């Protein structure tokens, strides 16, 4: 005779499965956050000393972001661009301050990079 699980045992198995699935999702999300987000192009060119970089700052208002994963994706796309020096959070959660060398890249290139990955961006006028 085949053994049958009682209702309490079935509920326990389902609960355990949900717990493992939730732990899997959480560990996947945390691994995204654990990836280093660093600029690879800290030196704009090999011939220009870092102290002579033309550092420019622009604040981008980002559209289409729904979660931390969206923010990470945008940051990674911008940091891949030659001339982007650093990123920092803006005044609101949907703003990003980008420091870049204006001799190597234009703010329109930053907007284009964000749009290429499916999000929107526009420059916030400085006050």
N, C-alpha and C positions, 0 to 999 in steps of 0.2 A: 504494500500500500504506500503510495507516494505521500511524503510528508507535506503538510500544509502549514503555511505561516499564519499565525493568528493576526487579528487586526492590529494589536499593539506592536507585534514584531514587524509587520509591514510598514507601519508608521515610523518605527525606529530605523528601518532600512532606508526608507525614502528621506527621512530627516538627515541621516548620515550622508547619503548621496548629495543632498543639497548642500550640506556643510562642506564636503570636499570640493564641489563645483564652485562654491563661493570662495573658498580658499585659493583655488586655481585662478579665478578671475582676479582676485586681489593681488596674488603674487605676480600675475602677468602685468597688471597696472603698475605695481611698484617697480618692476624691472624696467619699465619705460622711464620712470622717474629717476632710476638709479644710473641710467646712461649719462655719461658726462656731456654737458652742453657747453662746449668751449669753442672759442674762435680758433680756427686753424690758421688763419692768416693774420697773426698779430703784427708781423712785419709787412707793411704794404708792398715793398719791393726790396730785393736784396741790396740795392744801391742807395736806398734812402734810410738814413738813421731814424730810429723810432722817435727821437725828440723833434724831428723836422716834419712829422706827419701833420697834414692839414686836417685836424680833427674837427668834424662838423657833427652837430646833434640835430636830430629830427624826431618828433613824436608822431607815431602812426596810430590812428584810430582803426582798430581791426573789426571786421564784420564776419559773421558766420561761425564764431567760436562758441562751442557748447560745453567744453570740458577741458580738463588739464591736458589731455592728449592733443587737443587742437593747438593749444598754446605751445606745447613741445614741438609739434610738427612745424609750426611757423618759425619758431626760434632756430630750429635746425636748418631750415631752408635759407634763412637770412645769414646765418653764420657760415654757410658754405660759400657765400659771395666774397670774391676778392675785394678787399677794401673795408669790409665791416669789421670794426674793432671790438665793439662790445654791445650788449643789450641790457636794458634795465626796465623795470616795471614803470608804467606811467601813473598818472593821477588816478585813473580808474582801472578796473580789472581788464578792460578791453583796449587798453592803450599800451604801447611799447615804445620806449625811447631807444633809438638806434644811434650809436656813435660810429662814424665812418670817415674815411679819408675821401674828401670830395674831389681829389685829383684822380682817383681810381674808379669811383662809382658815383652815380647820381641818385637822388632820392626817388626818381621815377623807376630806376632799376629795382629798388627795394619793393616798391608797390607791385611791379611786374612779377617779382619772385613770389610774393604772397598770393597774387591772383593765379599764378600758374599751378599752385597746389590746391586751388578751389576756395580760397577765402578772399575777402575784400579788404582793402586798406586805403586810407586817405590821410594826407598830412594834416595834422592839427596845427592851426596857426599859432605861432608863439605870441605870448602877450607881454 
